[in-house]
Structures are given as structure tokens and as C-alpha cells.
Amino acid sequence: MPLNSASVPAHRLWGGVLFPMFSDDGREIGVLVTDEVLVDIETPPPASNDEFVSRCEARKSQFEQIASDMFDDGVLERPIRIEGADWHFKLRAGPERSVILPKVLRSSG
């Protein structure tokens, strides 16, 4: 069951940027893109809260796909946390493949 986009803007929290998605049964599922990812994906690092949010919004469709894949793979934590390993694995897998590291591997690095 994939997650669906929401037309609600992302907002800055301590440790990352949060935005909602919805399951097919209407449950709101929060998605937290960690600072680690937002700092690492482009240089220079964001210098303000607005820059963190803008960086997340610019790649929101990619983060939504990663979160949806994680949800489908059974990641139960809420909010779903997209961390560096998730982002880098997605880049290596390429846009045509939608593969997420198993939770065991994600938590070890």
C-alpha cells in the first residue's frame, strides 16, 4: 500500500524537516527528512531554517518515493525517518529502481 502525497507544505523541526503523507486508508503518516540528508545532498549546507525547508521541498517527490517504499517494506516507526543511508542507497539504486535498505542495515550506519 503506497503512501500518497499531501498538498501541505513541509516545516522545520529540530533535527529535520517534516511533511505529511497519507495511506490508502486515510491515515496521516509523518515523514521526517533528517538534517544529515539535507546537509549532505548539496553544498553549501543550509544556513537557515528556510533553506532546510526549501531543500526538502525541491526534492520532495524523491523523499515521498523513499518514504512510500519504506512504508511498503514495513517500516513502522512514526514519523518515517529518511536518513543518510536511505538517501544514498536510493541514489545508487537509480531512479528506475525503488529499493530501500532493510531496517537492520539502516540502523547500523
Residue pairs with C-beta under 8 A, 6 or more apart in sequence:
1 23
1 24
1 25
1 71
1 72
2 24
2 68
2 71
2 72
3 21
3 22
3 23
3 29
3 31
3 64
3 67
3 68
3 71
4 21
4 22
4 23
4 24
5 21
5 61
5 64
6 19
6 20
6 21
6 22
6 28
8 19
8 20
9 19
9 53
9 57
10 17
10 18
10 19
10 33
10 53
10 56
10 57
10 60
11 17
11 18
11 19
11 53
12 18
12 49
12 50
12 52
12 53
13 32
15 32
15 34
15 35
16 32
16 33
16 34
16 35
16 37
16 38
16 52
16 81
17 32
17 33
17 38
17 52
17 53
17 55
17 56
18 30
18 31
18 32
18 33
18 79
19 30
19 31
19 33
19 56
19 60
19 63
20 28
20 29
20 30
20 31
21 28
21 29
21 30
21 31
21 64
21 67
21 68
22 28
22 29
23 29
23 71
29 67
29 71
29 78
29 79
29 80
30 78
30 79
30 80
31 63
31 64
31 67
31 79
31 80
31 82
32 79
32 80
32 81
32 82
33 56
33 63
33 82
34 81
34 82
34 83
34 84
35 52
36 83
36 84
37 82
37 83
37 84
37 86
37 87
38 46
38 52
38 55
38 56
39 45
39 46
40 84
40 87
41 55
41 59
41 87
42 55
46 52
46 54
46 55
56 63
62 90
63 82
65 90
65 98
66 82
66 86
66 87
66 90
66 100
67 80
67 82
69 98
69 99
69 100
70 80
70 82
70 86
70 100
71 80
73 100
73 102
73 103
74 103
75 100
75 103
83 106
84 109
85 101
85 105
85 106
85 109
86 100
86 101
86 106
89 99
89 100
89 101
90 98
90 99
90 100
93 99
100 106
